[in-house]
Amino acid sequence: MVINNEVVFENTVPSVADLVHILQKFQPELIKGAKTNKILVPVDFSEVSTNAFHFAMDMASFFEADIKVVHVTILTLIFLIPMLMTFKRY
């Protein structure tokens, strides 16, 4: 993780508490008084999305937030592409 051209974490995923601490250091105005009450987590049941889900669970616990999970698939994009191709540019 790089913030303001400074390597903050390398080869590891920070805990939520560590991430909040780092954000307070670099962007205190983002954290001061911030209240996250809903977290949206897209999942496709891959290992990466499973890790993201677990991280979101930690965030939800830390911020006392609710989690909404949405299942995403490549098929969604396959069906959208023809529709997107019909839009005209002005």
N, C-alpha and C positions, 0 to 999 in steps of 0.2 A: 504494500500500500504506500503510495506516494502522495504527500500533501504539500503543496507549495514547493515543489521540487526537492522535498526532503523525504528520504525513505523512512517510513514510520514502522512498518512491519514488513518482514521478508520471510517467505517460506512458511508462513503460519497465518491462521485466521484468528484475529483478536477476539477476546471475549467481548460481550456487550459493554461491560463496565470499562474495559480498556478502551474500546472504541469511543465511548462517551467522554472518557478522560482526554483522549487525543483530540477529539473535536472541540472540547472546552479550551484546550491549549491553543489550537489554530484558529478556531472560529467561535469564540465565546458567545457572540450574539446569536448564533444558531441554537445554542443549548439553553441559554438563560431564559427561563420561563417557558421552555418548550414543553408541550404536552402532546404526546403521541397517543391517540386513543384507538386507532384502527390501523391494522397492518394487513396489506393485501399480498398474498404469496402465490405466484403462479407456479404450478408444479406439472411435470410431465412424467414423474416417477423415475427419473434418472437419478444417478448417484448425486449429481450436482444439485438438482432441485430438492432432493431429500436433505442434503446438507443445508440448503437455504431455508427449508422448512424448520429444521431444528434450530438454526440461528434465529429465525423469526420467533420461535417459541421462547427462546431466551430473551429476546427483545420485548416480547409481550409481557413476560414476567417482570422484567426490569421496569418497563413503563406503565405496567398495569393496564395493558391494552388488549383489545379483542383482535382475533385473527380471522381473516376471511381467506379461504383457499379457493383458487380457481384452477381447474384442470385445463391445460393447453396442449394442443397437438399440432403437428404439421398439417394435418388435414384441414384445419381451420384456414391456413394460408392457401392451400390448394384451391379451396372453394372461393376464397376472396379474390384471388388473382384475376380470373375472368371478369368479375364485377369491377375491379379497379381499372382494368383495361378499357372499360366503356366510358369512364369519366373523361370529359373534354377539358382541356386546359384553355383558359382565357387569357 
